[in-house]
Amino acid sequence: MSLRSLASLLVVVATLQVANAAVTRKVRCPDGVHTASNAVCCPLFAVVDDLQENLFDGGECGEETHESLRLTFHDAIGFSPALARQHKFGGGGADGSIITFDTVETAFHANTGIDEIVGVQKPLVAKHNMTAGDFIQLAGAVGFSNCAGAPRLEYLHGRPPAVAPSTDLLVPEPFDSVTKILARFADAGFTPDEVVALLASHSVAAADHVDPKIPGTPFDSTASSFDSQIFIEVQLRGTLFPGSSGNQGEVESPLRGEIRLQSDHDIARDPRTACEWQSFVGNQAKLQSAFKAAMSKLAILGHNRHDLVDCSEVIPIPPPPNTRAHIPAGLSNRDIEQACKAKPFPILPVDPGPATSVAPVPPS
């Protein structure tokens, strides 16, 4: 190697080292405790501490976590490029309009019950001097981090304030057909596989208003753990209603104390989505990666990610999984309603003991 070539190589190496150092250099936050990749992320550590202590009951995967995660979706999905092409306002996506214009959006039928978490979060938005769009996504990611088995969600910061309320009828309803649901998501930029991935959120969720007589009724038997039980239990043959029958958007469930949405039931059995639904059973790694990717996309609907700052480091690291894929006690693998024609449903261990009864999620 000539001296000129060696010198050129050394220059390249030095340049790469400087560039790498610039990328990885951290700034020390004013609190003297934390460091961050960008100074704008520093104030968020205090917000996270406040959320954990005062909204999420010291770091629980409970009712407020479930409702905060629901809010991330109901705010963000108000986004329709199809309406924009018709020269109509298609919503601002993940812009916080559901809080900023709460008297409008909480009155939408699909947002029934969302006024409760909006009422809790709205004063916190003002307290921390954040835009509502940023706060909703931050709170959702922080609350979700309390659920065992959850992936650590991405959090990008810097959404501008909402300028107008979202348009009604953009949030899918549990009584909508699969075709209508997939079309609504496709308009917002999601594939059928991504729709199924987003429904993993029902692993840590409960219904308060599908049957208002039994608030806090979970969608699966492990409502404080992010796992694949939702994909197993929705595939089980429904035999009962946990409360009253005849509720719009509800179909029979397999377990006492568990509620099943018509949309979940239908998506699990539709040929366009059944195999993707089944693919999550017992596959925690895929469940985590697919949900994280779909949520990263949802959380910035209406925005350009290059205009935002990655502050994901402020999100706590979730606890590890604490469940295994199983058939609840009292049922068997024969109770699975096979829907995917390409591959048989996995044979799962069956919990011993008396028939499973699912307890409601207690109020915060």
Disulfide bonds with the S-S distance in Angstrom:
Cys29-Cys42 2.13
Cys41-Cys311 2.02
Cys61-Cys147 2.04
Cys275-Cys340 2.04
